[in-house]
Amino acid sequence: MTGIEKAESATVRHPDSQAVRQLRDYVNTSLSLIWQRQAIFAGALVLTLAYFDARWAMWCFVTLQASELWDFLNCRRVERWDGRGMPQYRRFLAGVLANTVVSALSISLWVALVALQQGIGGHFMPLFFLFAASLFAAMNNHQILPALQLRLAIYAVTFLFIALLDIIKLLPPLSSFVWLEFFTVVFVMFFILDSSRIFLRLYRSNLHQMDVLRQEHERTRAAFRAKSQFVATVSHELRTPLTSISVAVDMVNSGEFGELPQESRDILQIAAKNCARLNSLVNDLLDLQKIEANEMAFHFDSLEVNDFIREAVEMHQENGAETGNRVEFVRHPEDMWIKGDPMRLMQVMSNLLSNAIKFSHPGMPVHVNVQRLEDLVRITVKDRGIGIPEGSRKVVFGRFSQVDGSDRRQIDGTGLGMSIAESIVEHHDGIIDYVSELGVGTEFFVELPLLKVAGRAQAAE
């Protein structure tokens, strides 16, 4: 977990987490706008030096830079803070407010001095600078309301000071354009206040939505952890009695306790098959839990593809013989090596071959081929069976899902095998996919990177 994530998790648990989060948002925004502010200050300094008193301009600029440095150091301290301890939060907040006063006074003094040097009328430049500073604050300093209120209050006083300069000097009648400029300034002030209110409302709305999303995320994570723990517990609790039942059934079925009538042997064979199915389900559930927790172990070694596929085919010949679905494999003339986990890849091949046998029409062969594609090897398992409807990929590789998910489906399964196979292949930097034609058959293929000849010996070591 990163420092920021730790800080966020700490603020979520703290009773004043929203205030701390607002402080962090203020700090992040302030740091992200450093160079934008510096560009604005530099432009204002150039114009002031060119047309007004250079000494006052430099003095205000230095004061402003001092407040910027103070703000930067304070923001860095907040970044390193773990979010705990309200006394520390209050010290940081006091620093933000004090810096806000210094910064706002420096800007206000700057524009006020420019207005004083201009004489009567023509205060467009200082008023525009002050308007830009006010709008900038409304857009970017609304995270901490007291800081925004302080800054805008200082700017408002400066607005009124500049607007009243000519009125105090000239004492014009109400019909004079001097009063029009004053009323315009007042209108601009209300516009800035309204803009600040809108930005503040949007920010608080976003905060509320983030709180809702964070709570939903925590609930989802808790439910996910509970589900994973439940699956792991149930699977482990099932495995021990299931193993005992399976061993007992096999011992009785083998005739170790005497010869059995044919009817009894048939019943025991059904029990043995169901034990195997249940054991497969338990293994799939445990594998799924390991995948979700990112705890599935892989032990990579160099494998010769032809030998590996031949072994997988031989393991499933007996299953195919029961339904007349012979598994046919012709060895590729070239030796091809991959780097992989033999047990996990055998799990993938077992899933593909058993599915091909299950979904093939009785008596139709299952074809297994190996093909080289430049620096890849493609392993294909092709059946002649019912096929898969178009657009079913998410269902095929989904969890607890089958293309025929009805209660009347003729072929049993957990709906986990292909999802686990896809995860295993992805851990080998490969891909698994299929092409299918409904009513004709399906061809699944796995593509894995070939091991270079130079690296084969190294991998074997």
Sequence and secondary structure as in RCSB ss.txt:
>XXXX:A:sequence
MTGIEKAESATVRHPDSQAVRQLRDYVNTSLSLIWQRQAIFAGALVLTLAYFDARWAMWCFVTLQASELWDFLNC
RRVERWDGRGMPQYRRFLAGVLANTVVSALSISLWVALVALQQGIGGHFMPLFFLFAASLFAAMNNHQILPALQL
RLAIYAVTFLFIALLDIIKLLPPLSSFVWLEFFTVVFVMFFILDSSRIFLRLYRSNLHQMDVLRQEHERTRAAFR
AKSQFVATVSHELRTPLTSISVAVDMVNSGEFGELPQESRDILQIAAKNCARLNSLVNDLLDLQKIEANEMAFHF
DSLEVNDFIREAVEMHQENGAETGNRVEFVRHPEDMWIKGDPMRLMQVMSNLLSNAIKFSHPGMPVHVNVQRLED
LVRITVKDRGIGIPEGSRKVVFGRFSQVDGSDRRQIDGTGLGMSIAESIVEHHDGIIDYVSELGVGTEFFVELPL
LKVAGRAQAAE
>XXXX:A:secstr
  HHHHHHHHHHHSTTHHHHHHHHHHHHHHHHTHHHHHHHHHHHHHHHHHHS HHHHHHHHHHHHHHHHHHHHHH
HHHHH  S  HHHHHHHHHHHHHHHHHHHHHHHHHHHHHHHHH SS  HHHHHHHHHHHHHHHHHSTTSHHHHHH
HHHHHHHHHHHHHHHHHHHH   TTSHHHHHHHHHHHHHHHHHHHHHHHHHHHHHHHHHHHHHHHHHHHHHHHHH
HHHHHHHHHHHHHHHHHHHHHHHHHHHHTTTT    HHHHHHHHHHHHHHHHHHHHHHHHHHHHHHHTT      
EEEEHHHHHHHHHHHHHHHHHHHT  EEE   SS  EEEE HHHHHHHHHHHHHHHHHHB TT  EEEEEEEETT
EEEEEEE  BS   TT HHHHTSTT  SS STT SS   S HHHHHHHHHHHTT EEEEEEETTTEEEEEEEEEB
  HHHHHHHH 
